[in-house]
Structure formats: structure tokens, C-alpha cells
Amino acid sequence: MSHSIRISLTLPCNQERAWQAIADWEGQGNWMLQSKVWVTSQIREGVGTSIAAFTGPFYKRYPKFAALGLLDTMVVTNWQPPIRCDVLHTGKVLKGTGTFELIEISNNATRFNWSEDIECSRLQFLAIYPFLWIGVRISLARLSTSLRPPE
């Protein structure tokens, strides 16, 4: 059974700058809460790119403390820069699909729609939903702050 989480916010930059920040896989670790992200394929962008993300309290020490977090592996299935990226989660625990969608509002504002369709039981979803929602909200707020123009 699939369960959805959707979060949207306005980023303080144009669509191209937002895309560059989001599609910089290793750079996502700078704004994703307690996460380390890396490319696991020879290609670094486009359909077929494989990515891994480890999230946990000792993410900087992965894989030494792998038991204390979640390894999320994924493959890009749709690549439409600077508008949309879809991934298929292929991990042992996290399965489903994810989408990043960017809609330019102006030269200084872009709507970022983030969504996940997670394959799990309703009970499992209810157990992880609050933590996932809070973690993504904090991460997206950090992304937004990192994209603010210098004062």
C-alpha cells in the first residue's frame, strides 16, 4: 500500500539556482538534516543516476555507525531540468517514489514541491510519518536559508 507525504515552500531564488542546489547530490548533505548523500553510478545526472543517502545521528561516520540510521538508495527515473526530478527508492527499508518539482514564481522566488509515495503498511506509515515530516520540513527550511541572497 502506498502512502503520500507532500510539502511545498517558496525558495528565495530563481528556478535555475534552486535546481542547481537540489541536483547537487553531494551538496544535499549541507541542508538535509543529519544526512550524507553520494552518487553511486558512473553518470552524475539524468535518468539512470543512482544515489545513496544515509540519515542518522552519526551520518558523518557512515558506514561505521550504519546500524544507527537509514540507508536510502534510489535511481533517477525522470529528469527534466530545471523543472522536475523523480526517483525510485530501491532500499531494503524505504521503497516507493519521490519527486522534486520547481515552479518559477519570479526571478527571486521558486515554488518547491517535494513529495514521497512510500510503500508500507498503514501502521508503519503512521509510525514514521511525524519524524519524516519534521525532518523534511527542517531540511527544506535549511535549503531555503542557504539560497537567500547575501545582505
VENWO-V990947 format. One record per residue. N is the residue number from 0. RES is the residue in one small letter. D_FIRST is the distance of its C-alpha to the first C-alpha in Angstrom with 1 decimal. Layout:
n;res;d_first
N;RES;D_FIRST
N;RES;D_FIRST
//
This chain:
n;res;d_first
0;m;0.0
1;s;3.8
2;h;6.7
3;s;10.3
4;i;13.6
5;r;16.7
6;i;20.3
7;s;23.5
8;l;27.1
9;t;30.4
10;l;32.0
11;p;35.8
12;c;36.5
13;n;36.4
14;q;33.4
15;e;35.0
16;r;35.6
17;a;32.0
18;w;30.7
19;q;33.2
20;a;32.0
21;i;28.2
22;a;28.8
23;d;31.1
24;w;28.6
25;e;30.9
26;g;32.1
27;q;28.7
28;g;29.7
29;n;32.4
30;w;30.1
31;m;26.7
32;l;26.9
33;q;27.9
34;s;26.7
35;k;28.3
36;v;27.2
37;w;28.7
38;v;28.6
39;t;28.2
40;s;29.2
41;q;32.7
42;i;31.7
43;r;31.2
44;e;29.8
45;g;28.2
46;v;25.5
47;g;25.2
48;t;26.1
49;s;24.4
50;i;24.2
51;a;23.6
52;a;23.4
53;f;24.2
54;t;23.8
55;g;25.7
56;p;29.0
57;f;31.1
58;y;29.4
59;k;33.0
60;r;33.6
61;y;30.6
62;p;30.4
63;k;32.8
64;f;30.5
65;a;27.2
66;a;26.1
67;l;26.3
68;g;23.6
69;l;20.6
70;l;21.2
71;d;18.9
72;t;19.7
73;m;19.0
74;v;20.6
75;v;21.7
76;t;20.6
77;n;22.4
78;w;25.7
79;q;27.7
80;p;30.1
81;p;30.8
82;i;28.0
83;r;24.6
84;c;22.8
85;d;19.3
86;v;18.0
87;l;15.5
88;h;14.7
89;t;15.8
90;g;16.5
91;k;16.1
92;v;14.2
93;l;12.9
94;k;10.7
95;g;9.8
96;t;12.5
97;g;15.3
98;t;18.1
99;f;21.7
100;e;23.6
101;l;27.2
102;i;29.3
103;e;33.0
104;i;34.5
105;s;38.0
106;n;39.7
107;n;38.9
108;a;35.4
109;t;32.0
110;r;28.8
111;f;26.0
112;n;22.5
113;w;19.9
114;s;16.2
115;e;13.1
116;d;9.5
117;i;8.1
118;e;5.5
119;c;5.7
120;s;6.1
121;r;7.6
122;l;10.9
123;q;10.7
124;f;9.8
125;l;12.7
126;a;14.9
127;i;14.8
128;y;14.6
129;p;18.4
130;f;19.6
131;l;17.7
132;w;18.8
133;i;22.3
134;g;22.6
135;v;21.7
136;r;24.0
137;i;26.8
138;s;26.3
139;l;26.5
140;a;29.5
141;r;31.2
142;l;30.6
143;s;32.2
144;t;35.1
145;s;35.7
146;l;36.0
147;r;38.6
148;p;41.9
149;p;44.7
150;e;47.0
//
